[in-house]
Amino acid sequence: MDAFFTADEIAFRDEVRAFIRENLPTDLAQKTRDGIHLAREDMARWNTILDKRGWAVHHWPTEYGGPGWTPIQRFIFEAECASGDAPPLSVFGLYLVGPTIYTFGSSEQRARYLPGIRSGETFWCQGYSEPDAGSDLAAVRTTARKVEGGWIIDGSKAWTSEGHFADLMICLARTNPNVKPQAGLSLFIVDMKDKGISLQPVITIDSGHSVNTTFMDNVFVPDDGLIGEVDKGWTYAKFLLSHERTNNAQVHRSRREFTRLKDLAAALPGSGGGRLIDEPAMCRRFTLVEANLVSLEITVLRVLADQTEGREPGPEASIVKIIGSELQQRITELAMEVLGEEGIKAEHEGDSLLAQEAQGWTERHLFRRVVTIYAGSNEIQKTIIARSVLGM
């Protein structure tokens, strides 16, 4: 990818790479290599290290604590964090809630909530999806009823990622049932410690606990917990989702995982006595994934070039979300082929190379079934593309 970068950008990359090498704790790097479900304290520790350097909110404007980087610098920074095995930061506060608050929130909300997000002291979750309203957010049934001094929220939210250790939730609720569905929604800040909130853990297929079902019974939100204007939540929700879908391309993590997988296949013997990665069928599979990964990287760079010119993500956000999520699944599917039956057995049989790699890859493979569903299922994203790009 160096051909796309200037000499100054390459020098910036070297600076970031050196910082990560010197400041990333080895135990955090190992945890990142071993699995995908990190504890709050692990993410917060790396967040704090970056915040001291002024890099925690690398994509925020300078007036809210960002370093003033270009989109290309942000791309490089994220790539270096991934390749250096740095823990992923909590996406909800840094990538979704923060930009929503500094774009649509009041000055008081910015002053109150942005510092905690930036420092990693405050964790957020997202209350969008519901049991009967997943990708179709216009069908949200959670209600917010106006009372003196604030709002009473009742309802439930499904697939609340990180809800079990979040301090606050950004919650989409229906404030007006008498208009078309999209026009009657508002966006609120909800305290997860409210006595009316209860969580039911959802254990995913990889046996991990990262998501929950959230129940809200008579939860009070003060007037200053409303983001923006009443009944304008659909506008704010679409803004947030465009950022979420671009982020969920996960191009840098996919590049890092693919590099690790190539190293593994190069270290394992093939059936003919050579390296597994050199067998024609396996080599062809790796080449196809590599081509798709490079194409995704270039597409993301094109989106970033648009942002440099001041244009917000449009249908491109849906495109990179589809390609990126499908590529994540293809990489872990290829990992299962590399490991094979013996690799799955080795997961429980000692300290061999296969045993060391099998557990992490199996966990990723199982959990990554969800990536084509969350942030708007790929089927819905294809409909958006058909309408917005193809005019169908």
N, C-alpha and C positions, 0 to 999 in steps of 0.2 A: 504493500500500500504506500510505500515511500514516494512513489511517483506522483501521488496526489498532494504531497505536502511540500511546503517551502522549506528553505534552510532554517528559518526562524522557528517553524513548527516542529522540525526535527530536533532542534536544540531544546525546545520546550518539552518534547517527549523524553529526552534524556534527563532533564531536570526532574520530571515526575517519576521516571523510573528509578532514579537514584533516591528520591525521597521515600518511595515505597520500600525499597531494599533496606534502607536504614531505619525505618520507623515502624514497619508492620511487625507486630509480635509473631514469633514463629508458631506459637500455639494457635493463634487465630488463622494463620495461613493453613495449618494442618487441618483445623476444623472445617475450613472452607473446602479443602480437597476431599475430605472424608464424607461430607453429606450436604444436604441442601436446607435442612431445618436448623437454623442457628437460634440460640437463645437471645433474649432481649439484651442481656448484658454484653454479649459478644458484639452485636451490632453497635450498641451504644459506645463501647470502648473504642472501636475504630472511628466512629463518628466524632468522638471527642478529640482524637489525635488529628483528624483532618480539620476540625474546627479551629484548633490552635494554630494551624498553618494558614487558615483562611480559605480552605478548600472544601468544606463540608457541603456548602450549597453552591457548587461550582457552576450551576446553570441558572442561578438567580441573578437579577439585576444588581448592580453595585449599591444602589440605594437601600437594598434590603440585606446586604451582607455578602453578596456574590463577589467573585474576584475580577469580574469584567472580562471574562474570556469570550472569545469568538465561538460559534458553534463547532468549528473544526477543533479548537483546543479542547472543548468539552468532549468531543468524540475521542480525541487522543487520550485524555485523562481517563475516561471510562475504559478504554482498551487496555491501558497500562494497569489499572486496578484489577481488571479481570485476569490478565496474563500473569500478574504478580500474586494471584490467589488471595487478594484482599476480600474480606467479607462484603457481600452486598449490603448496602444500607437499607433501612426500612423505606420502602418505596412510597408509602402513603403520605407521610408528612412531608418529606423532602421533594418528591416529584409531583404529587397530586394536590394535597391540601395547601401547602405553602403557596404555590403559584395561584391557586384559586383565591386564597385570602388576600394576597397582595394585589391581585387584579380586580376583585369585586368586593372585598371586605372593607370595613370602615377603618379609619386611622387608628381607632382604639383597638380593633381586632388585630391589626398588624402589630401594634406595640405589645399586645398581650400574648399573642400566640407565636409569632415568627421567631423570637429569640430561643424558645424552648425547642422548636423544630431544628433550628440551626445547630444548637449545641448537642442535640441528641438526648436531652433530658426528658422530652415529652414525646410519647409515641401515639400514633393515630391509627384508626382503622376506618374502613369505608362502608357505610350503610346504604348500599344501592339495591343490590339484588334481593329478591324475596322468594318465598316458596312458589308463588305463582307469577313471579315477574323477574325472570332472569335477564336475558338479553333484551326483552321488551320492557324497558324501564317506564314507558308510558302507562303500563298496567299497575304501577305501584299502588298498594292499598294502605300502607301505613299512613295514618292521619295525624295532622297537627291542628289542634283546636285552640283558637285564640281565647285567652283568659286575661284577667288583670295582671299586668306586669310581665306577661310572657305567653308561652304556648304549652299545651299538654299533648304529648306524643304517645300514640298507642299503635302497636303493630309488631311485626317481626321482620328480621332480615336474615337472609341465608348466605352461606359461604363468607362469613365475616373473617377474612384473613387477619391474623395477629390480634384479634379481638380480645383474646384471653390475657394479653399483657399490654393492651392499649390504654392510654389515659383518656383519650377523647375520640369521638366518632364524628365524621362528617356525614350527615344523614339526609337523605332525600325523602320528603313526606308530602302528602297531599293536603293542601290548604284550601282548595276550592273544588268541590265535586260538581259544580254546575257549569263548567266550561269543558272544552275538549281536553282530553287527558293530558296532553303535553303542557297545556296552558295553566293547569291548576296545581303545579308542584313548586315547593320551596326548599331551600337548602339550609340546614341547621347544624350548629355545633352542639354535640351532646356529651355530657360528662359520663364516662363509663362507670363511675363509682356511684351513680344515682341508685337509690334503693329500688327503683322500679325496673332496673335492668338485670336480666339474668341470661347466662350463657349456657348453651348445651354443646359440648365438644363434638366435633365431627372428625373421626379418625379416617384418614384417607387410605387408599389401597396399598400405599407403601408403609402403612402402620404408623405414620407420623401424625402429629397434632399441630396443624397450622391454621385450620379453619374452624368456624363455629356457626351455630344458629343463635341469633340474638333476639331476645324477647323484650319488648318495651311495654310496660304497664303503668300508665298514668305518670309518665316521665315529664318533669317540668323543665322547660328551657326558657331562661329569661329573654326579654326582648333583644338584648345585645348578643344573643346566640343565633339570631337570624343573619345569614350572609346575603348582602345585597337587598333586593326588593322582594316583597311577597309575590308569589306566583311567577317568579322569573327563574325558578330553580332548573327548569329544563335547559335554559341557555347556559347556566353555570355548569350543569352536569355534562353537557356536550363538550364544553371547554376542557373539563377535567379528563373526560374519556379520550379526547384526541391526544392528550399528553400521555395517558396510560397506554394507549395502543402503540404509540411510537416507542415508548420505553419497553413494551413487552416484545418488541422484535428480538431483544436480548442478543444482539449480534456479537457483542464482545464475549459474553459468557459462552456462546456457541463456538466461537473461534477458539477459546481456551480449551473447552472440552474436546473439540475435534483434534487439536494438537496433542492433547494427552492420549486420545484414542489412537492416533497414528503412532505415537511412541510405544504404546502397548502392543499394537499389532506388529510393529517392527521388532519387538523383543520376544515375541512368541514364535515357536517353530511352526512351519506349515506342514502339510501332509507329505510333501516331497523332500523334506529335509532342509529346505531353505526357510526364509522368513515368511510368516503368514501374510504380511502386507504385500509381498511380491507375487502371490498367487494371482493369476489373471482375473478370476472372478472377483476376488477381494480388492484388487487394485482398481478394477473398474468401478466398484461401489464407492471407494474412497475418492476417486477422481470426480464422480458425479456430485458427491456432497461438497467437495472443494469448490467446484464450479458454481454451485448454488450459493455457497457461503460468500464467495467473492461478489457475486451479483447482488446479494443482500447488502453487503457492506457498501457497494457503490450506490445502491438505491437510498440507503440511509444518508449517505453523504449528499445526495441530491436534495433530500428533504432538509438537511441542515443548511444547504446553500440557499434554499428558499427562505429559511428562517433568518439567515444573514441579511436578506433583502427585506425583512420585516413582514414576511407572509407566514401566517399560522398554518399548521398542518391541516390539510383538507382530506380528500379521499385517500391520499397517499398514506395517511396513518392507518387506514384499514388494510391497504395493500401490504405494508411492511409487517403489520401484525399477523396477517395470514401466512406470508412467506416465512417470517421468523419463527412462528409457533410450529409450523409443519416441519421446518428444518430442525428445530430442537428435538422433535420426535424421531426424525430420520437418523439423527446422530445416535440417540440412545438405542434405537432399533439395530443400528449397525454395531453398537457395542455388544448387544446380546449375541449377535452372530460371531463377533470376535471372541467373546468369552466361551460361547458354546455350552454344551451340556456339562463338560468337565469344569468350566468356570463357575457355573451355578453350584455344582457340588462342592467346589473348593471354598466357597463362601463360608462353609462351616468346618473346614478341615485343615486349619493351620496357617502358616505364615508364608506360603508360596506367593509368587507374583500374582497368580490368579486370585488367591484368597484375599490379598490386599486390595485388589481392584474390584472384585465381584460385588461386594456389598454396596459400595458407593454407586456403581453403575446400575445395579438392580433397583436401588432406591430412586435414582433419577428416572430410570425408564418407567417405573410405575407411576411416580408422581407426575411426570410430564404428559400423562394422558389428559391432564386438565388444561394444558396451555392453549388448546384449540377451542376451549369453552369459555375460560374466564376473559374479562374485559370485553365482552361481546363475542358470542360464538362465531366461528369462522363462517358458518352458513349465513348469519346475519350480516357479517362484513361483506360477503360476496354480493348480497342484495344491495347494500349501500354502494358498492363499486358499480354494479349494473345500472343503478339509477343515476349516480352522480357522474360517472365517467362514460358509460356506454349509452346513456339516455334511454334505457329500456324501461 
